[in-house]
Amino acid sequence: MKLSASEKLFQIFNYVILTIAASTMLFPFLHLLAMSFSSPVAADSKEVFLWPVGFTFGTWEHILQNRGLWQSFGITIWVTVIGTLFSMILSVLTAYPLSRQEFLVRKQVMLFIVITMIFNAPLIPFFLTVRELGMMNTLWSLIIPGAISTYNMIIIRTFFMGLPKELDDSAKIDGCNEFRVLFQIFLPLSKPVLATISLFYAVGYWNIFQRAVLFLRNQELWPLQMKLRAYLTSPEELAQVNLFLGDYDFNTTTLKAATIIFATVPILLVYPYLQKYFVKGSMLGSLKE
């Protein structure tokens, strides 16, 4: 279909605005990446913008040899993988019965669930409950207390409600029970929304910080974001050297930049594999016809 002059102008305007918006998000990342490969002198003298000045691998060699950083990286991967699987299982098993007309009290149950979106648990009772359950200083304290997001569960429920009722009826005629209907019919048809919600959960677990501050006293259990905070507030701990003595090809400025990149890139690499589902799944389940 041929576009009118006003429609073409509007489309160009949209592209310009979106390009500017994308640039504001991309430039800080490229700046940090350039800083991480720059010499300490160039980094401290503010010479670096989007391209390394005095190119060196020294910062990254030091970062990649840091045992504590890799330990936190492994913990974060474990929490992200296990937490995402656990949250998705609970969310699906909660959303499915609440999407069924045969579940007579679904509206009443949904009312209680939605209330949790409006009134969050106070911090002190939340902390005391987790402590009394014996989850202090365990990685389960990062997963179990926030295992289900009401918002994510409602999206899955709404998507289930939008699937054709005839599929359900046909399956039951063939002798399928509710578990077979869920796992053999609903879930295969729900890949877009499941991939989208999985990404939401994974990003949340990867960036987990508040619960780690509250429940983890043992630094050996710190996830990557906690370790990153420690390095940004006390970068000398990351360097483990006196940077004022001798000639080094890294300093606290370049170490901060490299650590931020180290903590950010892995979760960004997941997105391309889910992109084909993400665009579709972010809209599906939002509305019900």
N, C-alpha and C positions, 0 to 999 in steps of 0.2 A: 504494500500500500504506500502510495506516494505521500510524503509529509508536506504540509504547507510550510510557508516561510516562518510563521510564528512558532510552529511545532519544532522546526529545525533549530530555531533560536533558543527555544526552551530546553531542547535536548543538549545543545552546546553548553548552555548555562549550567545544567545539571552536571555535565562531565567536568566542567571547570571547578565547581564547588566540591564535588567528590574527590577530584585530584588534589585540591588544596587540603581537604580534610585528611586524605590518606597520607599526604606529605607531612602533616603535623605529627602523625603517629610514627612515620617511618624515619624521619630525620633524627629524633633523639636516639633511636636504636643504632642507626649508622654512625652517629657521633660517638657513642660508647664503644662501638666496634673499632672505630678508627683510633680512639684513645688507647684501647687495650693493645694495639700493635705499634704504638708510638713510643718514642724515647721519653724518659722521665723529664728531661729538660723542656721538650716541646709541649708535653702535657701540662706542666706547671706554668709555663709561660703563655698558655691559652692560644697556642699557634694551631691547634688541631680543630678541624671542623668536621668534614665528611671523608677525609682521606688521611691515612697515617703520615706522620712527619717523623723522620728518623726511624724508619721501619725496623722492628725487632720482634723476635719471638720470645724474648726473655720473660715477659710477664706470663704468657701462657705456659711456658715450660715450668715456671714456679707454681702456677695454679694447678696444673695437671699432676704435679708431684705431691700435692697436699693431701695427706691421708685423711684428715678430718673432713675435708670437703667431699671426698669420694664416699666416705662413710655416711654423711648426711644425704648425699645424692642417692645412695642405695636405700636408705630409710624412706626417703620421699617417694621413690619408685614403688616400694613395697606398699606404703600407705595408699598411694594413688591407685594401684592395680587392685589390691584387696578391697579398699574402700569403695571404688567404683562398682566392682562386681557385687559387693554386699548391698550397696545402696540400690542398684538396679534390680536385684532380686526382690528386695523388700518393696520397692516402689511398684514393680509390676504386680506382685502378689497382693498389694493393697488396692491398686487401681482396677484390677480385673473384676473382683466381686462388686466394687462400687459402681461399675459400669453396667451391671446386670439388672434388668428389670425384676428378675426373680428374687433379688435380695431386697426384701420388703422394707428394711430399716435403713436403706442406703442414704436417704436424704438426712435422716437424723445423725447418722455417723459422719456424713460430709459436713454437717453444721459444726460438730465438735472439732473436726479437722481444720476447717477454715478459721475457726476461732484462734487456733495457734498461729495463724499468719498475722492476726491483728494484735494479739497479746503475747509477746515473747516472754520466756521464762526469765525472771530476775537473775542477775549474775550470781549473787551470793547463794541462793538456794540451788542454782544450777551447779555451782562449784561443790557445795556440800553433798549434793546427791551423787555426783561422780566420785567424790572421795569415799563416801560410805559404801559405794559399790565396789571399792577396791581397785579402781582403774587408774589411780594416781601413778605416775612414772611408768606407764605402759603405753604401747603404741595404740592399743584399743581405745584409749581415751581420745584419740584423734579421729576415730571412725564411728564408734557406736553412738555417742551423744548426738551427733548430727547426721545420722545415717539416712534419714528420709527428708527430702525437701518437699514441703507441701505444694509449692508451685510446680515442681517437676512432676510430682505424682498426679496433679490435676491435669496437666497436659497429656500425660499417658492415658488417663481415664477418659478424657474427652476424645482422644483419638480412637480408643477402643469403642466408644459409643457411636462413632461415625462409621464403623465397619458395617457392611450390609447384614441385616438380620437373617437373610436367607442362608448365608454361609453357616451360621450357628444352627439354624433349623435343620439344614441338610446333614450336618455332622452328627447331630443328635439322632436323626433318623437312621444313620449308619451305625449307631451304637456308641458314639464317642461320649466319654464323661467330660466333666468340666476341665480337668487337667489336660486331656488330649485336645480339647477345643482350644485351650490357651496356648499350649506348646506346639501344636501341629498346624493350627490355622491362624490364630491371632498374631503370635510372635513373628512368623515368617512374613506376614503382611505389614508388620510394623517396623521394619528395618530403618526407615528414615527417622521416625520419631525416637526410636531407641538409640540410634547413633547420635542424634542431637542431644538427648538427655544425658547419655554417657559422657559426651564431651563436656557438658555443663558440670557434671559431678567430678570428672577428672581434673578440670581446671581448678575447681574448688579445693580438692584434696592437694593438688600440687602447690597451691598458694596458701595452704593452711598455716595460720600464724597465731590467732588469738587462743585457740584451745591448747596449742603447744606452750604458749606463755603461761597459761593457767595451770596446766596439769603435768608438765615435764620439768622436773628439777635436775635430772641427770643429763648432763650435756652430751653424753654418749648416745642419747636417744633423740637429739635435736634433729628435726627435718631441715631441709635445705634453706627454707626461708628464715628460720631462726639463726642458722649459721651465717647466712648472708647479713642479717641484722647485726650480729656480733662483729663481723668483719668491717661493716660500714661504720660502726661506732668506734671500733678499736682496730683499725687496719694493721697496726703494728703486730697484732696477734697473727694475722695472715702472713705477714712478711717473715716473722720469726727471726729478723735480723735487725741490727741497728743501721737504719738507712742513712744515717748521717756520717757513717764511717765507710770509706772505700768508694769504689765506682761501680754502681749497679746499673743494669739495663732495665730496671723496673723500680717503681716507687709506689707509695700508697695510692696515688691518684690513678695510675694505670691498673693497679691491683683491684681497686673498687670497680672500675669499668669492666674488667675481665670477669670478675665474680658475678656481676649482674647479668652479663651475657651468658655465663655458664648456667645460671639459674633459670634463664628465660627460654633459651633456644630449644631444649628438649620438648617442652609442651607445645611449642610452635610447630615442631616437625610432625606432630600427630595430626594437625588440622588437614593437610592435603589429602590424607587417606580417608577422611570423613567428609570432605567438602561436598561430594556429590549427594550425600544424604543430608548434610547440614542445611543447605539452602532450602530444600524441600521440607525437611522435618521441622525447621523453625517456624513454618507457617501451618503445617498440618497439626491438628489437635488444638489449634488456637480458636477455631470456630467450629460450631456444629450446625449442620443444616437441619 
